[in-house]
Amino acid sequence: MPHGQASEGASPHSGRRFLVWGECKNLRNIALLGAAWWTLVGCATVVNGTNQDYQVNRTPEGATVTFTSGDSCVTPCEIELRRKDDQRADVSLDGYKSECVLIQSRFCGSTFGNVILGGGIGAVVDGTNGSSNRLYPRPLHVRLVENGAEGEAVLLDEDGEVRATVAEHNAKVRVDVAKTIGVELAGLTGAEAAETVAEG
């Protein structure tokens, strides 16, 4: 049969069909390798890491902030904290009322992408090491109250707008945070404290 001539009964497009099939197989293999990689390491682990740079500020500046992790800094500052750990931040400055702020480790949406791209194992990896969590509030920006002055300490957002009073924020997250840092540090008392300990 002359070179380049199709055999009788063969489609002139059969060669192209095999070429396309080969390309598809290569793409499929690449996709499978990618999915396996995401599964093994967890997508949030790769994208986010297990630690988070956490910004701390205070009005006025120069306050000492101490975390339950043992870390501390003087505002304004940035400190590296583990994403999966709830914290209590104690803020103090001469001439102002000291405050404590409960910092909650919250699940974020990146794990949904992990389940789609990497499967359940990747999601378990991220869930275990906390890489799919975020610390809240972030940044931690507290406006304290001078000694002898009226009013309450408040949390500010990135634009300097009031998010909530420190007391309101702490009340909202206290039960959840108490499960990891303990009822005493979280400020839980009475029935709520007993129930949290029982759930342990």
Protein Blocks (a to p, Z undefined) as FASTA:
>chain_A
ZZhiacehiafklmmmmmmmmmmmmmmmmmmmmmmmmmmnopmlmmnopbdcddddddde
hiacddfkopacdddddddddfklccddddddehiacddddddddddfklmmmmmmnojm
lmmmmmmnopmgccdddddddddddehiacddddddfkopafbdfklmmmmmmmmmmmmn
ojklnopahjllmmmmmnZZ
